[in-house]
Amino acid sequence: DAGRSGQYPRGYVECGPAGSWPSWTSCTDGLRPRARLSRRGHRWHIMLRSAGRSLGSHGYILLAVRDHACPSSEKGLARRLMKVLIGIPAFRRTEQLRRLLNSLSNTLPPTGFSIIVVDNDPAGSSRAVVDEFKEQLDIYYEKELEPGVVHVRNRILARAHAYEGLAFLDDDEWVSNEWVGAISAARQQFPEAVLAGPVRYVLPESAPDRIVRGGFFTRPEHAHGAVLRTTGTGNSFFPKNVITRLGHHGFDATFARIGGEDTDLFLRLTAEGVEIRWVADAVVFESVPMEKASMVSITRGYRRNGLVNATVKASSSSTVHRVLGAAARILWGSMKYLHRRVLGKPMRPQDVATLYSGLGYLDALTGRSCTYYGVETCES
């Protein structure tokens, strides 16, 4: 008996013991069940009886979903399970989350998408924002008490096994009007590929001119359909085959405090032959707070990237190779920095990135304690 199904958000299908979250696939694997629907009060119940194997003491699995989300036929149930889950990690950015959910409310079609917001704030600061949109969106809320976005993403990934696809968005992003259509079209064009789209930064009006003109917040973009080696998680899409491949813990907890778990995951996927395809029109925007629109914050980010890259390469390259890589980056970046200073030219992002990523390599090689998602940081 599903028992506690009424506690779960609309559209969620529970299968198995009360309080558990197994996927639809794990419940029906190897079975050819027959469905019988009945209505009890304001809920539909679907009884599945195994064609060739016992399902518990009574031989039944009970699944329950809310009335307005539950189909009235087996064919309709299949359509329900074709939904895409949009996963949003959240942490104390309530106004930005509200803007993201508002953009989704204005662009998503009436059916086909569910949203989960997983809050990493022990105080549950995002719950009230989610509650504001329950009438407009197929949305639900969970809290992840283990600190670190790695654990949040893995919780979202575990929930995605009941869906046909998973789109990740960050809580400080918001989607363009074309985002849904572009992702949907690309799914048809590249059905087994991970999809990634542009993230365009929106800087505060008071951001320093050298940062705006220098292009420090401009991400590279590509031709539609281009194959990428890696990408970021914000504004990415995972098809069903990739969700299944990753299981419930695809993101490596080694990166919980330094970030970069997405770089590691995508590099592993591409090494296994999974394609990452660029979707040029699936644009999202990301706001940059004033405290991040500074060279101190920018150089910290570049240094973190170096630390992440060195950590990812630790298992596949020798220490000597990584030492040489760090030295080359620091030397080349320093030369470019001094050259442009002497000529009175503004610094270019690639030169600053080269220098500080080399320092990040050194942090990894020397075992220096560097926590970018916590209290401690590596000081420049």
N, C-alpha and C positions, 0 to 999 in steps of 0.2 A: 504494500500500500504506500502510495507516495506521501500520504500523511500531511506533510508540511508544505505541499505545493502552493497553497494560498499565500505563503510568505514570499514567494519568488515573483519577480516582475512579469508583466504580461508577455506572453509569447514564449517564455522559457519552458522547455520540456524536461521534466524530471523523469529519470528512469532508474529504478533500483531503490535501495534503502533510503528512508527519510534522511534528509540532510546531506546526502552524497551528491557529487557533481560528475558522475561518469558521462561520457559522451553518448550520443545516439548510436554511433557505430559500435561502441563496445557492448551496448545492450543487445544489439541485433546481429552481431557478428556470427555468421554461420547458421542463422535461423531464417526461416521463411514464415514469419508470423502472419496470422489472419487478424484483422482489426474489427472490432465491434464498438460503435459509438453509442453512448447514452448520456443523457443530461440529468445532472443533479443540482437543483437550485440554479445558480448563475454560472455553473461550470460545466464544461463538456468533459467527459472521461472516455478514454480510448483503452479498451482492453485488448491486449495482444496475446494470443495463445500460440505457443510454439507448435510447429508442424513436425518436429522431430526430436525435441529435447526438452526436458523438464525445466521450468522456470520457477524455482522455489517450491515451497510445499504445496501451493495450489496450481502451479503451472501457468501463472499469469504474471505479466508486468503491467503495472498501472501507470499511465502517464497523464498528466493534467496540465492544461493551459487555460488561460482566461477566455471567457466566452467570445469576446470580440476579436481575439487573435486565433481562435481555434477553427480549423476547417471542418466542414461537415462531410468529408469523404476522404478515402485513402489518397486519392489524387491531390486533393487540397492539402493534405498533410505533407505530401512530398513537396508541394510548392512552399509550404511553411519552412521546411528544412533547407530550402535553397537560399535563404536569406543571407545577407552579408552582415557581419558584426563590425561595428566601428568601436575600437578600443581607445579610450582616452585616459592616460595616467594623469593624476591631479595631485597638486601639492601647494596649498595655500595661495592660489592665484584665482580667487573667486570671480573677480571682475572679468579677467581674461577668459575664464571658463564660460561665464555667462555669454560673452560675445561669440565664442565658438559655437555654443549650443543654439544661439539665435541664428547664426549663419546656416547651420544644419537644418533648423526648423524652416528656414526660408527656401531651402534648395532641395531637400530630400523629397522623393515621391511618397505618396501615402503608404505604400507597402514596399517590402524588399530590404529594409534596413532596420537593424536593432542597434542600440548604443549601450555600452557599458562604461561607466566612469569608475575607476578604481582609485581611491583616495589613499595617499601615503601619510596623511596627517592624522595622528592618533586622536586629535580633537574632532575629526570628521567635518572640517570646515566646508567641504564641497557638497555635503548632503543637501543643504537648503537650496542651493542653486539647482541641483538635479530635480528636486521636488517641484521647482517652478515650471519645469518643462514636461511633466508627466502627461499632461493633457494634449500636448502638441507632438510629442515624440515617443517612439517605442524605446524607452530608456530605463535603465536601472543602475543602482549604485552598490558598490562594495567598498570595504575598507581593507587595506593590506597593512598590517602592523609591523612587518619586517621592514626596516628602513632600507631604502635604495630602490631606484627605478627599475633595476633588474628584476626584483621580486614582483613589482607591479606589472611589468610587461609579461612575465611568466604566468601570472594569474590570468591576465587577459588572454594569453595564448591557450591556456587550459580551457577557458570558457568557449573559445572559438571552435573547438572540435564538434560542436553541435550545429555549426553553420557551414556554408559553402565557401566562404571567404572572410578575410579579416583585413580591415583597413585601420592603420594606426594614425592617430592625429595627436599632437601635443596640446596641452591645455592653454598655451599662449598663442596658438594659431587660430585662423579662421579661414573658411573655404570660399573660393570664388564661385560665381554662379555657374561656371562651366565644369566645376570639379566632378560632380556626380556623373554627368554625361560622358566626360572624358574617360573616367575610370571604367564605366560600364562598357564603352566601346572598346577600350584596350583589353578588357577581359575577354571579349569575343575574338579579338585579333591575336592575343598572346595568352591562351587559356591556361598554360602551365607555368608561366613566368611570374616572378615577383615584379611588381610595378612600382615605379618611383616617379614623383612629379616635382616640379619646381617649388621651392620655398623662398618667397621674396620678403626681405626684411623691410619693416617700416620703422624708421628712426624717429626719435623725438625731434621737434623743430629746433630745440636748443643744442642738438648734438654738435660737437666740434667740427668745424669745416674740414680740417685735415682728414678726419675719419670719413666724412661723407664723400668728399672729392677723391679720397684715396681708394675708395671701393672696398673697404675692410669688411663691409657687410653685404657683399655681392657674391652669391654662390654661382658656380659654373652651371650653365644649362646646355642642353644637347638637342640634336635633331630627334624628332619623334621616332620611337622604335629603336634608338641606339641601345647597344648592349653595354651595361656598366659592370665594373669589377666589384664595386661596393657602393653603398648609399647610406643615408640616415634613416632612422625608423619613422620620424615624423613625416607624414605624407607618403606612406608606403602601403602596398597591398599584397597580401599573401593568399594565393589560391589554395583550394582544399588539399591538393597533393603536397604542397609545402607544409601546411599545417600538420598533416599526418606525419610527414617526415620528421618534423621537429619534436613531436610529442608534446609533453606538458612543461618541459623545462629547457627550451631551446636557447635561452639567453644565459650565458655563463656568469655565475655569481661572483667569480673572481673580480669582475669589473664593477661590483656594487658601489665602491667608494670613489673610483676614478672615472667612471663612465666609459664609453666606447664599446659597450656590450653589443651594440648594433653593428659596428665595424667588424668585430670578431664574428658575429653570426653570419653576416652577408659574405664575408670572405670564406667561411666554411661552406656555405651553400654553393657559391660559384665554383669552389674547388671540387665539389661533388657533381658539377654539371648543371646546376640550376641557373637559368638565365635571369638577369635583372634588366628589365626593359624600361626605357624612359618614356613617359607620357607627357608630352610638351604642354598640353592644354589643361592638365590637372593641377592647376595653380592653387596654392594656399599662401596665406600671408602670415607673418610672425612679427609681433611687436617687440621692439628692443627697449627695455627700460633704460632710463638715463644712466643708472649706475653701471650698465654694461657697455655703454657707448663711450668707452675710455680706453686709452692705450694700455693701462694697467690690466683691465679685464681682458682685452684682446690678446695681449701677450701671455696671460695665464692660460687662455684657451689654446693657443698654439703650443704652449709647453705641455699641456695636458694631452694634446693630440700626439706629440712625440712620445710621451709616456705610454699611451695606449698602443701606438704602433709597435714600440719596442716590446711591450708585454705580449702582443699578438704574435710577434716573430720569435719569441723566446723558445718556442718548441720546435721551430723549423730552421733556425740559423744559429751558427756558433757565436760564442761570446766575442771572439776576435772580429767577426763580421759586424756585429752590432757596435763594438767599440769604434771600428773604422767608420761606420755609418754616422755615429754621433760626432766624431771628430770632423768628418767632411762637412756635415751640416753646419756645425759651429764656425768652422773656418770660412766656408763660402758665404754664409750669412753675414759674418763680421766684415768680410771684405766688401760685400755689396753695400752694407750699412755705412761704412766709412767712406766709400766712394761717393755715394749720393750726398752724404753730409758735406764733404769737401766741395762738391759741385753746387751745393745749395739746392738740391732737388728734393722733393718730398719722398718719403719712404713708400715703397711699394709693398702691398700685402705679402707677396710671395717671398720677398727678402726677409721681412720680419718673421714670417712663418718658418723659413728655413733655419734661421738662427735659434729661435726659441724651441722648435721641435728637436733640435740637437740637444738643447739643455734637458728636454724631457727624456730623451734617450739616456742621458747620463743619470737622471733620477732613477730610471729603471735599472740601469746597470749597477749603480752603487747601493741600491736598496733603500734609497732615501724615502722617508715616510711622506707620501703625498696623498692627501685626501681632498678631492674636489667636490664630493657630495657629502659634506659633513662639516666639522668645525675647523680642522687643520687644513692648511694649504701649503704648497711649495712657494716660498718667497723668492722673488727675483733677486 
